[in-house]
């Protein structure tokens, strides 16, 4: 009984209180009320494509819309071949054709929320990644119209996390607030990343544990992630994200 009480207090303190605080802060903010009124235009975050001749790869993420934005982000993939005059962007969405190609500006706002760069590579490094990224996108097992479930997944973040796991040279993980990233897209409840640096245990995305160089130490409960960022010397707070001493 004492152990159960201790676990309950820990769950409330580590997961519920941060989620409640983030929700309260979000409710006080000014946010788009629908996709029709939201701003989806470029945030001017990336270089102008035809002014930068190098190949490039980016993973971007932004807070999502509605009440979900209090606790969750939406991630997407951007690439540019060497010499190309435009970027290519892939998102997984819950309406229409599920994997959207170039449906939005590469660095477009998501429900009016500005994106941030989670991962970036340019030049020769990016060129070695792009073909593998395209193959990983093609291999995504939930690409049909019915292959989207907002929670626990597979959703937009499950798609991007799948690609990142299939391309180990993308040596980061999605932010803690990327609900759905821990959904087991290959059906395995225990697995090691292809590069052997991270191990994951999951209960179909509802709960799980990750440990390794990229993940640090993470506990996932109902999509909320708490943990330690060992690589960047920081902490991971549910709904808020990472707070670290070192830059990514």
Secondary structure, DSSP 8 states (H G I E B T S, - for coil): -HHHHHHHHHHIIIIIHHHHHHHHHHHHS---SSTTTS--SB-S-S--GGG--S-EEEEEEEE-SGGGGGT-EEEEEEEE-TT-SS-EEEEE-SSSSSEEESSS-TTB-BTTB--EEEEEEEHHHHHHHHHHHHHHHHT-TT-STT---SSSSSSHHHHHHHHHHHSTTS-----TT-TTTTS-TTS-SEEE-TTSSEEEEESTTSEEEEEETTTEEEEEETTEEEEEETTTTEEEETTTEEEESS--
